[in-house]
Amino acid sequence: MAEGIKVEKVREGEFQVTVSGVPVPHTVTVSRQYYLKLTAGRITDAELVRRSFEFLLAREPEESILTEFELPVIARYFPEYEREMQRQT
């Protein structure tokens, strides 16, 4: 699925994510503190966003993903999210 996920940095901490075949982009924000909490700087913030979308798409259809959200919101719906992101980096 990774090849179908396009992540573009809009500005510091804000990304536009599109999933192939779906015309509606997602706006995702991530604070520097949260990025460091999950990755310790081992991957880029854009890569964290891409992996977060892979995580979400493995659990729900693209149409169910919010069009605008902050990354910590994922952990409210999927408690294993933070642990999984930390494990991957």
N, C-alpha and C positions, 0 to 999 in steps of 0.2 A: 503493500500500500504506500510505502514511502515515496515512490516515484509520482504518485498522484496528489501529493501534498506540496503546495508551493507556499513558502513563507517569505514575506517581504517586510523588511524593517521600515516602518513609517517614520518613526523618531525614536529616541532613546526610550526603551521600555514599552513600545507599542508596535504591534505587528499586524499585518493583514495576511490572513491565511485563506487560500482557496483550495478546494478539493476538486480534482478533475471531474468534469461532467456536471458540476453543480455551479450555477451562475451566481449564487449569493456568497460573497466573501464574509469572513469572520474577522472581527477586530478583537485582538487579544492583548492584554497588558500584563506586564510582570515587573515587579519592583526589583531593584538590584539586590535587596536583602533576601527576597524569596528565591531569586535565581541562585544566589550563593548558597543558601540553605540546601537547595536540592542538588546542586552540582559542584559546589566548592570551586567553581571556575574551571572545571575540567573540560567542559564543552561550551560552545557559544550560547548566548541567550536564544538566538534563532533556532539552534539545534534542539534546545530544551522545548521550545514551542512546537517544533515538528514532531518530536517524540511524544509530547503530550497529546497531539492530535492522533498519532498512531494508537496511543493508549485508549483514547476516547472511541475511535472508530472500531476498535476491537470489541467494544462493549455496547455500542449503540449506533443506530443509523445516523448518517451525516445530518439528516433533516432534524434530528433531535438535539443537536449541539447548538447551544446558544449562539446568536450572531455577534454578541458582544459580551465579553466577560474578562475577569482577572483570573490568572492561573490558579490562585488558591481556592477558587470556587469548585474546581474539580474534586478536591478532597472532601468537600461536603457531600457530594454524590457518590464518590468512590473512595472510601477511607484508605484503601491500599495505594492510592496514587503517589503520595509523597515517598513512601517506602520503595515503590517500584522505580520511580525516577532516580532516587539515590542509588539504587542497586545498579541501574543501567550506566551510571557515570563513573 
